Amino acid sequence: LTHTTNTTITTPTMQQAQQAQDCVNSVCCNCWTEGCGLDQCYGTCADGLECAAGPIEYCADLIWCFGSPLAFPCIFFFPPNPENEQQPQGAGGGWDVAMMETPAQKPLLCCLGSLCPCASQWLARRAALHGDMTKYKLWQGYHDGPQCCARRCPGAPITIRSGTYGEDQCPEAFLCLEICCLGGINSLCCAHNVTRRLVKEEYGLGQDPTEIRVNKCTDFFGRIMAACCQCAMCLRCTSCLIGCCAPGSEGAQECSSEGRRAASACFRIGRILWRGIQSVKLIAMGCMVAQQDVHIRNHGVPEPKAVEKEEMEDRMDEREELVTE
């Protein structure tokens, strides 16, 4: 009975493997499947990949701790100047309290902002709107216009028109959706950036020095992460093709195996960097939420300036044009 069961399980797998091999043989000539006489070349490539895979894996083991909140001190390797000194609001951006001081002044709010980011962003947007949810619109109109495919092909999805989706009927629910899912994997960061921009424009504020450091840090390591993922994809695809098309070449199979090993190590570094970037962003969000709360409580509802009124009217005109189109 056991023998029969094993045969039943393995036979379809063997048949699929044989079908895949037959497909390769029908496309590739015998010369290619045996390595085209480049067995020695494949072996040399395998030796090179083996030498590279080791250090890459060691690097991944070395930086694993940076895929956590321990990565936050890395922001101090990036200077806030000259951006901090050149902004119109002066050094510090005009905030009442610096981001680095908020954990001491608003520890609970900082913790809430980092540990419960969705709830804190919901509260931060309400505070930015001064409790008046009738002012709420999807992303406050900052992302109106063509997005995604519509940027290349007019009429294709997606064109955003805030205020036309019935937000006024249930603004709290729309705000929850905006924070949790409407922006995809970046929903939380997108909602945070909108609130941050809204507060800055309303009070005429600039960037905090720590905010500049965080942006430079995430941009720098984001580029490294993207390069690691691109390298891993190239290695994985190439090793797969070599392994499938040259099954009769020992050197090609060894090259394919070492290529997959190197690709896995590159993917691992990319994942570590991604987790580190997200950790830095979450800690920074907590500090920014507390910073915004202090400033809003200290200054209350500001009186709109003439220039701001004109900008708001222009923005409303643009929205009406989009709706008309």
C-alpha positions in Angstrom: 0.0 0.0 0.0 2.8 2.3 0.9 4.6 1.5 -2.4 1.5 2.2 -4.4 0.9 5.6 -2.7 4.5 6.7 -3.3 4.2 5.7 -7.0 1.0 7.7 -7.3 2.6 10.8 -5.8 5.9 10.7 -7.7 4.6 9.7 -11.1 3.0 13.0 -12.0 6.1 14.9 -10.8 8.3 12.7 -12.9 6.0 13.1 -15.9 6.1 16.9 -15.5 9.9 16.9 -15.3 10.1 14.8 -18.4 7.7 17.0 -20.3 9.8 20.1 -19.3 13.0 18.3 -20.4 11.4 17.3 -23.7 10.3 21.0 -24.3 13.9 22.2 -23.7 15.3 19.5 -26.0 12.8 20.5 -28.7 13.9 24.1 -28.6 17.6 23.7 -27.8 20.0 21.7 -30.0 22.1 18.9 -28.6 25.2 21.1 -28.7 23.6 23.7 -26.5 22.2 21.2 -24.0 25.7 19.9 -23.5 27.1 23.3 -23.0 28.3 24.2 -26.5 31.8 23.1 -25.5 31.9 25.9 -22.9 31.9 23.6 -20.0 35.3 25.0 -18.8 33.9 28.6 -19.2 30.8 27.7 -17.1 33.1 26.2 -14.5 35.1 29.4 -14.3 31.9 31.5 -13.9 30.8 29.1 -11.2 34.1 29.6 -9.3 33.7 33.3 -9.6 30.1 33.2 -8.4 31.1 31.0 -5.5 33.8 33.5 -4.5 31.2 36.3 -4.7 28.4 34.5 -2.9 30.4 34.0 0.2 31.1 37.7 0.9 27.6 38.6 0.0 26.2 36.1 2.5 28.7 37.4 5.1 27.5 40.9 4.4 23.9 39.9 4.9 24.8 38.2 8.2 26.7 41.3 9.2 23.9 43.8 8.6 20.9 41.7 9.8 20.5 43.9 12.9 19.9 46.9 10.7 16.7 45.4 9.5 15.1 46.7 12.7 14.7 50.0 14.7 18.5 49.7 15.4 18.9 51.2 11.9 17.6 54.6 13.1 21.0 56.0 14.3 22.2 55.7 10.6 20.4 58.9 9.9 23.1 60.8 11.7 25.6 59.9 9.0 23.7 62.3 6.7 24.0 66.1 7.4 20.9 68.3 7.3 22.8 71.2 5.7 22.7 73.0 3.4 19.0 72.3 3.0 18.3 73.2 6.6 20.0 76.6 6.5 18.7 77.6 3.1 15.0 77.2 3.7 12.9 80.4 4.0 11.8 79.6 7.5 15.3 79.5 8.7 17.2 76.6 10.4 14.8 74.3 12.1 11.9 75.1 9.8 10.0 77.2 12.3 8.6 74.4 14.4 7.9 75.0 18.1 9.7 71.8 19.1 12.4 69.8 17.3 11.7 66.2 16.3 14.5 65.0 18.5 12.9 66.7 21.5 9.5 65.1 21.1 10.2 61.8 22.8 11.0 63.8 26.0 8.0 66.2 25.7 5.4 63.8 24.2 6.6 60.2 25.0 3.2 58.6 24.8 2.3 60.2 21.5 5.6 59.3 20.0 5.1 55.7 21.0 1.6 55.7 19.7 2.8 57.1 16.4 5.4 54.4 16.0 3.6 51.4 17.4 0.1 52.1 16.2 0.8 54.2 13.0 -2.7 53.8 11.5 -4.5 55.1 14.6 -2.0 57.9 15.1 -2.3 59.0 11.4 -6.1 59.1 11.7 -5.8 61.3 14.8 -3.1 63.4 13.2 -5.3 64.2 10.2 -8.2 65.1 12.4 -6.0 67.4 14.4 -4.6 69.0 11.2 -8.2 69.7 10.1 -8.9 71.0 13.6 -11.7 68.5 14.2 -13.7 69.7 11.2 -14.1 66.6 9.1 -16.3 68.5 6.6 -12.9 69.8 5.2 -11.8 66.3 4.5 -11.1 65.2 1.0 -9.3 62.2 -0.4 -5.6 62.9 0.2 -6.8 66.6 0.7 -6.6 67.0 -3.1 -2.8 66.8 -3.2 -2.9 63.8 -5.5 -5.6 64.9 -7.8 -5.1 64.3 -11.5 -3.8 61.3 -13.6 -1.9 58.6 -11.7 -0.4 55.3 -12.7 -1.3 54.3 -16.3 -3.2 57.6 -16.9 0.1 59.5 -16.8 1.1 57.8 -20.0 -2.2 57.1 -21.6 -5.0 59.7 -21.1 -8.3 57.9 -20.3 -6.5 54.9 -18.7 -6.8 54.3 -15.0 -6.4 56.0 -12.6 -7.4 59.7 -12.5 -8.1 60.9 -8.9 -10.8 63.6 -8.3 -11.0 64.2 -4.6 -14.4 65.4 -3.3 -16.3 63.4 -6.0 -16.4 60.0 -4.2 -18.9 60.9 -1.4 -16.3 61.7 1.2 -18.6 64.2 2.8 -21.1 61.4 3.6 -18.7 59.4 5.7 -15.3 61.2 6.0 -14.1 59.0 8.9 -14.5 55.8 6.9 -12.8 57.3 3.9 -9.9 58.5 6.0 -9.5 54.9 7.4 -9.5 53.5 3.9 -7.0 56.2 2.7 -4.6 55.3 5.6 -5.0 51.5 5.3 -5.4 50.5 1.7 -6.2 53.1 -1.0 -2.5 53.8 -1.6 -1.5 50.2 -1.8 1.6 49.2 0.1 2.5 52.9 0.6 -0.9 53.9 2.0 0.4 54.7 5.4 3.4 56.8 4.2 1.2 58.5 1.6 -1.4 59.6 4.3 1.4 60.7 6.6 3.0 62.9 3.9 -0.4 64.5 3.0 -1.0 65.4 6.7 2.6 66.7 7.0 2.3 68.8 3.9 -1.1 70.2 5.0 0.3 71.3 8.4 3.4 72.9 6.8 1.3 74.9 4.3 -1.2 76.0 6.8 1.4 77.3 9.3 4.1 78.2 6.8 6.6 75.7 8.2 9.7 74.1 6.6 11.6 70.9 7.2 13.0 69.8 10.5 16.7 69.0 10.5 16.0 65.4 11.5 13.3 65.1 8.8 16.0 66.1 6.2 18.4 63.4 7.6 15.6 60.8 7.5 14.8 61.6 3.8 18.5 61.5 2.8 19.0 58.2 4.6 16.0 56.4 3.2 16.8 57.7 -0.3 20.4 56.5 -0.1 19.6 53.0 1.2 16.5 52.8 -1.0 18.8 53.1 -4.0 21.1 50.3 -2.7 18.1 48.1 -2.0 16.8 48.6 -5.5 20.3 47.8 -7.0 20.5 44.6 -4.9 17.0 43.4 -6.0 17.9 44.2 -9.7 21.1 42.3 -9.4 19.4 39.3 -7.7 16.7 39.2 -10.5 19.4 39.2 -13.2 21.3 36.4 -11.5 18.2 34.3 -10.8 16.9 34.6 -14.4 20.3 33.9 -15.9 21.0 30.9 -13.7 17.6 29.5 -14.4 18.1 29.7 -18.1 21.5 28.2 -18.0 20.4 25.4 -15.8 17.3 24.5 -18.0 19.0 24.8 -21.4 22.3 23.0 -20.6 21.3 20.0 -18.4 24.0 17.9 -19.9 26.8 20.3 -18.9 28.3 19.8 -15.4 29.9 23.2 -15.5 26.6 24.9 -16.5 24.7 23.2 -13.6 27.3 24.2 -11.1 27.2 27.8 -12.5 23.4 27.8 -12.2 23.6 26.6 -8.6 26.1 29.2 -7.6 24.1 31.9 -9.4 21.0 31.0 -7.4 23.0 31.1 -4.2 24.3 34.6 -5.0 20.8 35.8 -6.0 19.4 34.6 -2.7 22.1 36.4 -0.8 21.3 39.7 -2.8 17.6 39.3 -2.1 18.3 38.8 1.6 20.3 42.0 1.7 17.4 43.8 -0.1 14.9 42.5 2.5 17.1 43.6 5.4 17.5 47.1 3.9 13.7 47.3 3.3 12.9 46.4 6.9 15.5 48.9 8.1 14.0 51.7 5.9 10.5 50.9 7.2 11.7 50.9 10.8 13.3 54.3 10.3 10.2 55.7 8.8 7.9 54.5 11.6 10.1 56.0 14.3 10.3 59.3 12.3 6.5 59.2 11.9 6.0 59.0 15.7 8.2 62.0 16.3 6.6 64.0 13.5 3.0 63.3 14.8 4.1 64.5 18.2 5.8 67.6 16.7 2.7 68.5 14.7 0.4 68.0 17.7 2.5 70.5 19.8 2.5 73.1 17.1 -1.2 72.8 16.4 -2.0 73.1 20.1 0.2 76.1 20.6 -1.1 78.1 17.6 -4.7 76.9 17.1 -6.5 77.7 13.9 -4.4 80.1 11.8 -6.0 82.9 9.8 -5.7 82.2 6.1 -3.5 84.8 4.3 -4.5 86.5 1.1 -1.9 84.4 -0.9 -3.2 81.2 0.7 -6.8 82.1 -0.2 -5.8 82.6 -3.8 -4.0 79.3 -3.9 -7.0 77.6 -2.4 -9.3 79.2 -5.0 -7.0 78.1 -7.8 -6.9 74.6 -6.5 -10.7 74.5 -6.3 -10.9 75.8 -9.9 -8.6 73.0 -11.0 -10.7 70.4 -9.2 -13.8 71.8 -10.9 -12.1 71.6 -14.3 -11.2 67.9 -13.6 -14.7 67.1 -12.6 -16.1 68.8 -15.7 -13.7 66.9 -18.0 
